Amino acid sequence: MRMNRNFFIRLAFAVHRVADALEDQEQMKLEIKDSANAILTDLLLFSEKDVVSREKKKQLGAQIPRKIDVLLSHLNRAKQKGGVNPANF
């Protein structure tokens, strides 16, 4: 599958849907959504031609994996607390 801006947007929406399924965990929902939004922003900037400088792309390339790790940490916490169908993970 080719990764492009539509793929990134759909992936972020999927993360939002998982977060929305968390019951009585408003702070965790917010952390997950904020994390997904930050990653989406960076991926969109990184994937577009001539939008940011080469140096900025280099910075984004280093930041994105760290932000994904943070998101995965949030999702793992949510999974451990239950309240979401494990198939969503």
C-alpha positions as CSV (number, residue, x, y, z in Angstrom):
1,M,0.0,0.0,0.0
2,R,1.3,3.4,-1.0
3,M,1.4,5.9,1.9
4,N,0.1,9.3,1.0
5,R,-1.7,12.1,2.6
6,N,-5.1,10.3,2.4
7,F,-3.6,7.2,4.0
8,F,-2.2,9.3,6.9
9,I,-5.5,11.1,7.4
10,R,-7.5,7.8,7.5
11,L,-5.0,6.4,9.9
12,A,-5.4,9.4,12.2
13,F,-9.2,9.1,12.0
14,A,-8.9,5.4,13.0
15,V,-6.9,6.4,16.0
16,H,-9.5,9.0,17.0
17,R,-12.2,6.3,16.7
18,V,-10.3,4.0,19.0
19,A,-9.8,6.9,21.5
20,D,-13.5,7.7,21.3
21,A,-14.4,4.2,22.3
22,L,-12.6,4.6,25.6
23,E,-15.2,5.0,28.3
24,D,-14.6,7.3,31.3
25,Q,-11.0,8.0,30.3
26,E,-11.2,11.5,29.0
27,Q,-7.5,12.4,29.8
28,M,-6.3,9.3,27.9
29,K,-8.6,10.1,25.0
30,L,-7.1,13.6,24.8
31,E,-3.5,12.3,25.0
32,I,-4.2,9.7,22.2
33,K,-5.9,12.2,19.9
34,D,-3.2,14.9,20.5
35,S,-0.5,12.4,19.8
36,A,-2.2,11.2,16.6
37,N,-2.7,14.8,15.4
38,A,0.9,15.7,16.0
39,I,2.1,12.7,14.0
40,L,-0.4,13.5,11.2
41,T,0.9,17.1,11.0
42,D,4.5,15.9,10.8
43,L,3.8,13.2,8.2
44,L,1.9,15.6,6.0
45,L,4.7,18.1,6.1
46,F,7.3,15.4,5.6
47,S,5.5,13.9,2.6
48,E,4.8,17.1,0.7
49,K,7.3,18.4,-1.9
50,D,8.7,21.9,-1.5
51,V,6.7,22.7,1.6
52,V,9.5,22.6,4.1
53,S,13.2,22.8,3.8
54,R,15.5,19.8,3.6
55,E,16.7,20.6,7.1
56,K,13.2,20.6,8.5
57,K,12.5,17.3,6.8
58,K,15.5,15.9,8.4
59,Q,14.2,17.1,11.8
60,L,10.8,15.6,11.1
61,G,12.3,12.3,10.1
62,A,13.9,12.1,13.5
63,Q,10.8,13.3,15.4
64,I,8.2,11.1,13.8
65,P,9.4,7.7,15.1
66,R,9.6,9.2,18.6
67,K,6.1,10.5,18.4
68,I,4.9,7.2,17.1
69,D,6.5,5.5,20.2
70,V,4.6,7.9,22.4
71,L,1.3,7.1,20.7
72,L,2.0,3.4,20.9
73,S,2.6,3.8,24.6
74,H,-0.7,5.7,25.1
75,L,-2.5,3.0,23.1
76,N,-0.9,0.2,25.1
77,R,-2.0,1.9,28.3
78,A,-5.5,2.1,26.9
79,K,-5.5,-1.5,25.9
80,Q,-4.4,-2.6,29.4
81,K,-7.2,-0.7,31.0
82,G,-9.7,-2.3,28.8
83,G,-12.9,-0.7,27.5
84,V,-11.9,-1.1,23.8
85,N,-12.4,-4.2,21.7
86,P,-8.9,-5.8,21.3
87,A,-9.5,-6.1,17.6
88,N,-9.1,-2.4,17.3
89,F,-5.5,-2.7,18.3
